[in-house]
Amino acid sequence: MNKLLKMSSVFAIVAGIILVVGGIWGISFTHENISREKIVTAEDSAMPGVPLSGPRSLRAQADIIREHTLKTTGGKTYAEMPRQIPQLDASGKPALDENGEQIMVNNAPRDLWVTATTLTTALNLAIFTYVFSSLVILLGLISLWTGFLFHSLRKHY
């Protein structure tokens, strides 16, 4: 029993150290990569004029990007808009080709959603990385606690 507790203690402590170091690295890596972009939240966001660095500022920026995009598209999401719309002439009427057919062009507000989705996905992924790394640290601390508990129990057997 003593040998099993000793091996379990060593394994749990080593695993705990690896998990804590890995979690801290994940948070540090994410923070460093976000900070070097020097992005500041929009003035009309929930956290105006704050450099992006942690989950709260990331969330504020992601939310305001979505809000701005919805304003630009009249409240419509990517899937709610047609891919192409009629090209308008100078008088605001649909332009026609030589056969009398409407000339269709890409729907720019719909294309804006591609950029907005890319940006918000990156911001949300960074938030997830913070949360996941924090969970890894917690699991590492639990593993360390377990290792020290096994080590303590070993002395009694």
FENLIN-V868194 format. One record per residue. RES is the residue in one small letter. OMEGA is omega in whole degrees, 0 to 359 (999 if undefined). D_LAST is the distance of its C-alpha to the last C-alpha in Angstrom with 1 decimal. Layout:
# FENLIN-V868194
RES;OMEGA;D_LAST + RES;OMEGA;D_LAST
This chain:
# FENLIN-V868194
m;180;7.1 + n;181;5.8 + k;179;9.7 + l;178;10.6 + l;179;9.0 + k;180;10.6 + m;179;13.8 + s;179;14.0 + s;181;13.6 + v;180;16.3 + f;182;18.5 + a;180;18.5 + i;178;19.3 + v;179;22.0 + a;179;23.4 + g;179;23.5 + i;179;25.4 + i;181;27.8 + l;180;28.5 + v;180;29.2 + v;179;31.4 + g;179;33.2 + g;178;33.8 + i;177;35.2 + w;180;37.3 + g;178;38.7 + i;180;39.8 + s;180;41.2 + f;181;43.1 + t;181;44.6 + h;181;45.6 + e;182;47.2 + n;177;49.1 + i;184;50.4 + s;184;51.4 + r;177;53.3 + e;177;55.7 + k;178;56.8 + i;178;57.4 + v;181;58.2 + t;180;58.2 + a;182;61.6 + e;179;63.4 + d;179;63.5 + s;179;59.8 + a;177;57.2 + m;187;56.2 + p;173;59.6 + g;182;59.8 + v;175;56.1 + p;178;54.9 + l;179;52.6 + s;183;49.0 + g;184;46.6 + p;182;46.2 + r;180;48.6 + s;176;51.4 + l;180;51.0 + r;179;51.3 + a;180;54.4 + q;179;56.1 + a;180;55.3 + d;182;56.7 + i;176;59.8 + i;179;60.5 + r;180;60.5 + e;179;62.7 + h;181;65.2 + t;178;65.3 + l;177;66.0 + k;182;68.8 + t;184;70.3 + t;180;70.3 + g;177;71.6 + g;181;68.3 + k;176;68.0 + t;181;65.1 + y;185;65.4 + a;182;65.6 + e;183;68.2 + m;177;70.8 + p;179;73.0 + r;181;72.5 + q;177;76.1 + i;179;78.7 + p;174;82.5 + q;181;83.7 + l;176;86.0 + d;184;89.3 + a;181;90.6 + s;178;91.8 + g;179;88.4 + k;178;89.6 + p;178;87.8 + a;181;89.1 + l;176;90.7 + d;183;91.0 + e;179;94.3 + n;180;93.8 + g;178;93.4 + e;177;89.6 + q;175;87.2 + i;182;85.4 + m;178;81.6 + v;177;79.2 + n;179;75.5 + n;185;74.2 + a;178;73.0 + p;177;71.1 + r;178;69.2 + d;178;68.5 + l;179;67.1 + w;179;64.3 + v;178;63.1 + t;181;62.6 + a;179;61.2 + t;178;58.7 + t;181;57.6 + l;182;57.1 + t;177;55.3 + t;178;53.0 + a;179;52.1 + l;180;51.4 + n;177;49.4 + l;177;47.3 + a;177;46.5 + i;179;45.4 + f;179;43.2 + t;176;41.7 + y;182;40.8 + v;181;39.2 + f;179;37.3 + s;177;36.1 + s;177;34.9 + l;178;33.0 + v;177;31.4 + i;178;30.4 + l;178;28.9 + l;177;26.9 + g;178;25.8 + l;176;24.6 + i;179;22.7 + s;177;21.1 + l;178;20.3 + w;179;18.8 + t;179;16.6 + g;179;15.5 + f;176;14.8 + l;177;12.9 + f;179;10.7 + h;179;10.4 + s;180;9.6 + l;182;6.8 + r;181;5.4 + k;182;5.7 + h;181;3.8 + y;999;0.0
